[in-house]
């Protein structure tokens, strides 16, 4: 099931978009669940609470925080989020370039353009899912989505796991065992009791440390060294 957000200040348009998009996704064999927001401010508060959406449909001109400002907030923490602007002002398309939306759809042409939009969204999500993984935080149910290629390693820190990517880090309240089980299909290597490393991020395996492509070093335990080298060689020969 897809989780989608619609941010639109006019109630009638919100309902119309939910109905029409829901029908089109269903025709493509996907069920979409929509959460509706009447303002950019309300959506921004929900987004800050770690709500995850597969697609966010945004109006631009709204009272309070406008759609482009909302998109800036989204981009600050989710550079790969799928944003679709739906606006009645064609001229605003140029203002959206800085936040790199997936599509800009004119309200006056929505019925004509929506079928192709939905097909394109599903194609992009399928491509993205091949390169991404999601982690559900056990206690809260919050869902975190990461681009697999950007994740360098995971470090256990007491009751949290620290996911380190090329652009930053995220703390998730879970055990290392839970993270290890979640990442097993992605080929991550357990190099130490407190570390999982992405083999794609390995530059050098030494006797006591692994040097990453970022030149950061993480520990490798002596009893795991041989298996880490074997697993890494298997990865390179895939």
ZIFEN-V73915 format. One record per pair of residues at least 12 apart in sequence whose ideal C-beta (glycine too) atoms are under 6 Angstrom apart, sorted by the first residue. I is the first residue (numbers start at 1). J is the second residue. D is the distance in whole Angstrom. If there is no record, write none. Layout:
((I | J | D) (I | J | D))
//
This chain:
((1 | 31 | 5) (1 | 33 | 6) (2 | 30 | 6) (2 | 32 | 4) (2 | 54 | 5) (3 | 33 | 6) (3 | 53 | 5) (3 | 54 | 5) (4 | 32 | 5) (4 | 34 | 5) (4 | 53 | 6) (4 | 55 | 5) (5 | 35 | 5) (5 | 53 | 4) (5 | 56 | 5) (6 | 34 | 6) (6 | 36 | 5) (6 | 57 | 5) (7 | 37 | 5) (7 | 43 | 5) (7 | 58 | 5) (8 | 59 | 4) (9 | 38 | 6) (9 | 62 | 4) (14 | 36 | 5) (18 | 34 | 5) (24 | 114 | 6) (24 | 115 | 6) (24 | 118 | 4) (25 | 118 | 6) (28 | 122 | 6) (39 | 64 | 5) (40 | 62 | 5) (40 | 64 | 6) (40 | 65 | 3) (40 | 70 | 4) (41 | 64 | 5) (41 | 65 | 5) (44 | 70 | 6) (44 | 73 | 5) (50 | 142 | 4) (52 | 143 | 4) (55 | 82 | 5) (55 | 121 | 6) (56 | 83 | 5) (57 | 84 | 5) (57 | 86 | 6) (58 | 85 | 5) (60 | 85 | 6) (60 | 87 | 4) (60 | 92 | 5) (68 | 95 | 6) (71 | 83 | 6) (71 | 99 | 4) (72 | 99 | 6) (75 | 99 | 5) (80 | 147 | 6) (82 | 102 | 5) (83 | 101 | 4) (83 | 102 | 6) (84 | 102 | 6) (84 | 103 | 5) (85 | 101 | 5) (85 | 104 | 5) (86 | 105 | 5) (86 | 107 | 6) (88 | 107 | 4) (90 | 106 | 6) (103 | 117 | 6) (105 | 117 | 6) (131 | 148 | 5) (132 | 145 | 6) (132 | 147 | 6) (132 | 148 | 6) (133 | 148 | 6) (133 | 186 | 6) (135 | 172 | 6) (135 | 182 | 6) (137 | 172 | 5) (137 | 173 | 6) (138 | 174 | 6) (139 | 173 | 6) (148 | 186 | 6) (150 | 165 | 4) (150 | 166 | 5) (151 | 165 | 5) (151 | 198 | 5) (152 | 164 | 5) (152 | 201 | 4) (152 | 212 | 6) (153 | 195 | 6) (153 | 197 | 5) (153 | 218 | 6) (154 | 179 | 5) (154 | 196 | 4) (155 | 194 | 6) (155 | 195 | 6) (156 | 176 | 4) (156 | 194 | 4) (160 | 173 | 6) (161 | 174 | 6) (161 | 179 | 5) (187 | 199 | 6) (189 | 228 | 6) (189 | 231 | 5) (191 | 210 | 6) (191 | 220 | 4) (191 | 224 | 6) (191 | 228 | 5) (192 | 219 | 5) (192 | 221 | 5) (195 | 218 | 5) (197 | 210 | 6) (199 | 232 | 5) (199 | 235 | 4) (201 | 213 | 5) (205 | 229 | 6))
//
